[in-house]
């Protein structure tokens, strides 16, 4: 599966339903399950590539600020949510995690405390493969390795958050008054 096909499937899953992340994941499973098992394997491999590309310390810091904390699993689930937002938002956040401050739902979360996670999106290829074949998704023949995060910073350090993610820090380090 090519990059465009991967994101087209996610866009098709996003169509309708108001963009609720769990609904996007469920529609992605249904759409992917209609495809050939080899395409489902391709989707799974591409998803691993997308997750590896987004395994970046400043994006983790953004997730930490937005969600009020982010464990290893929490960061995975945040990136699952980020996938449900589509290619442009995902790519923009990978290049500039601070760009997430421009999303209306993120701005609203500064006041509401809403958290953004979608574990279901990470399970799409496994669920689709099981639905299509009644078997478990085989192990990836060419696994993608996540890069090392050598530039970790203390996400609770407000000055560092302001330096690295100024727009998000303006929203979440000192949240706006209601």
C-alpha positions as CSV (number, residue, x, y, z in Angstrom):
1,X,0.0,0.0,0.0
2,X,1.3,3.4,-0.9
3,X,1.2,6.5,1.3
4,X,-1.6,8.1,-0.7
5,X,-3.8,4.9,-0.5
6,X,-3.2,4.7,3.3
7,X,-4.4,8.3,3.9
8,X,-7.2,7.9,1.3
9,X,-8.6,5.0,3.4
10,X,-8.4,7.1,6.5
11,X,-10.1,10.0,4.7
12,X,-12.9,7.7,3.6
13,X,-13.2,6.5,7.2
14,X,-13.4,10.1,8.4
15,X,-16.2,11.0,6.0
16,X,-19.5,11.3,7.8
17,X,-20.0,10.5,11.4
18,X,-18.8,13.8,12.8
19,X,-15.2,12.8,13.0
20,X,-15.5,11.0,16.4
21,X,-12.2,9.1,16.6
22,X,-13.6,5.7,17.7
23,X,-16.1,5.9,14.8
24,X,-13.3,6.7,12.3
25,X,-11.4,3.6,13.6
26,X,-14.5,1.4,13.2
27,X,-15.1,2.7,9.7
28,X,-11.4,2.2,8.8
29,X,-11.7,-1.5,10.0
30,X,-14.8,-2.0,7.8
31,X,-13.2,-0.4,4.7
32,X,-9.9,-2.2,5.1
33,X,-11.6,-5.6,5.8
34,X,-13.2,-5.3,2.3
35,X,-9.7,-5.4,0.8
36,X,-7.3,-8.2,-0.1
37,X,-5.4,-9.6,2.9
38,X,-2.1,-8.5,1.3
39,X,-3.4,-4.9,1.2
40,X,-4.3,-5.2,4.9
41,X,-0.7,-6.3,5.5
42,X,0.5,-3.3,3.5
43,X,-1.7,-1.0,5.6
44,X,-0.3,-2.5,8.8
45,X,3.3,-2.0,7.6
46,X,2.5,1.6,6.5
47,X,0.9,2.3,9.8
48,X,4.1,1.2,11.6
49,X,6.1,3.6,9.3
50,X,3.7,6.5,10.2
51,X,4.0,5.8,13.9
52,X,7.8,5.5,13.7
53,X,8.0,8.8,11.8
54,X,5.9,10.5,14.5
55,X,7.9,9.0,17.4
56,X,9.5,12.4,18.2
57,X,10.2,14.0,21.6
58,X,8.6,17.3,20.8
59,X,5.4,15.6,19.6
60,X,5.5,13.6,22.8
61,X,5.9,16.9,24.7
62,X,2.9,18.3,22.8
63,X,0.8,15.3,23.8
64,X,1.9,15.7,27.4
65,X,0.8,19.3,27.4
66,X,-2.5,18.8,25.7
67,X,-3.5,15.7,27.6
68,X,-2.1,16.7,31.0
69,X,0.4,13.9,30.8
70,X,1.4,11.1,28.4
71,X,2.9,7.7,29.3
72,X,4.4,5.5,26.6
73,X,1.0,4.0,25.9
74,X,-0.7,7.5,26.2
75,X,1.7,8.8,23.5
76,X,0.8,5.8,21.3
77,X,-2.9,6.5,21.7
78,X,-2.4,10.2,21.1
79,X,-0.8,9.4,17.8
80,X,-3.7,7.1,17.1
81,X,-6.0,10.1,17.6
82,X,-3.7,12.2,15.5
83,X,-4.1,9.7,12.6
84,X,-7.9,10.1,12.8
85,X,-7.4,13.8,12.1
86,X,-6.1,13.1,8.6
87,X,-2.9,13.4,6.6
88,X,-2.5,17.2,6.7
89,X,-2.9,17.5,10.4
90,X,-0.7,14.5,11.1
91,X,2.1,15.6,8.8
92,X,1.9,19.2,10.1
93,X,2.2,17.9,13.7
94,X,5.2,15.8,12.8
95,X,7.0,18.7,11.2
96,X,5.8,21.2,13.8
97,X,4.1,19.8,16.9
98,X,3.3,23.3,18.0
99,X,0.9,23.6,15.0
100,X,-1.6,21.5,17.0
101,X,-2.4,24.7,19.0
102,X,-4.2,25.9,15.8
103,X,-6.7,23.1,15.9
104,X,-10.1,24.3,17.3
105,X,-10.6,21.1,19.3
106,X,-7.1,21.5,20.9
107,X,-7.8,25.2,21.7
108,X,-11.1,24.1,23.3
109,X,-9.3,21.4,25.3
110,X,-7.3,24.1,27.1
111,X,-10.6,25.1,28.8
112,X,-12.4,21.8,28.9
113,X,-9.5,19.4,29.8
114,X,-10.6,17.0,27.1
115,X,-7.9,14.5,26.2
116,X,-7.1,13.1,22.8
117,X,-6.5,9.4,22.4
118,X,-7.6,6.7,20.1
119,X,-6.3,3.3,20.9
120,X,-8.8,1.7,18.5
121,X,-7.1,3.4,15.5
122,X,-3.9,1.5,16.3
123,X,-5.8,-1.8,16.2
124,X,-7.3,-1.2,12.7
125,X,-5.1,-3.6,10.7
126,X,-5.4,-6.4,13.3
127,X,-9.2,-6.0,13.5
128,X,-9.6,-5.7,9.7
129,X,-7.4,-8.8,9.0
130,X,-9.3,-10.9,11.6
131,X,-12.7,-9.7,10.1
132,X,-11.5,-10.5,6.5
133,X,-9.7,-13.8,7.1
134,X,-10.9,-15.1,10.6
135,X,-7.1,-15.3,11.4
136,X,-4.7,-13.2,13.3
137,X,-2.5,-10.7,11.4
138,X,0.8,-12.3,10.7
139,X,4.0,-10.7,12.1
140,X,5.4,-8.0,9.8
141,X,8.1,-9.5,7.6
142,X,9.9,-6.1,7.5
143,X,9.3,-4.5,10.9
144,X,9.8,-0.8,11.3
145,X,12.0,0.3,14.2
146,X,11.1,3.4,16.2
147,X,14.0,5.9,16.4
148,X,15.8,6.5,19.7
149,X,14.6,9.6,21.6
150,X,18.0,11.0,22.6
151,X,16.8,14.6,23.1
152,X,14.3,14.0,25.9
153,X,13.4,17.1,28.0
154,X,11.4,17.4,31.2
155,X,7.8,18.0,30.0
156,X,7.0,19.5,33.4
157,X,9.6,22.2,32.9
158,X,7.4,25.2,32.0
159,X,10.2,27.3,30.7
160,X,11.4,24.5,28.4
161,X,7.8,23.9,27.2
162,X,7.5,27.6,26.4
163,X,10.8,27.5,24.5
164,X,10.0,24.4,22.5
165,X,6.2,24.6,22.1
166,X,5.3,28.3,22.6
167,X,1.8,28.2,21.2
168,X,0.8,25.0,23.1
169,X,2.5,26.3,26.3
170,X,0.4,29.5,26.0
171,X,-2.7,27.4,26.0
172,X,-1.8,24.6,28.5
173,X,1.0,25.9,30.8
174,X,-1.1,29.0,31.7
175,X,-4.5,28.1,30.3
176,X,-6.7,31.0,29.2
177,X,-9.4,32.3,31.5
178,X,-12.9,31.2,30.6
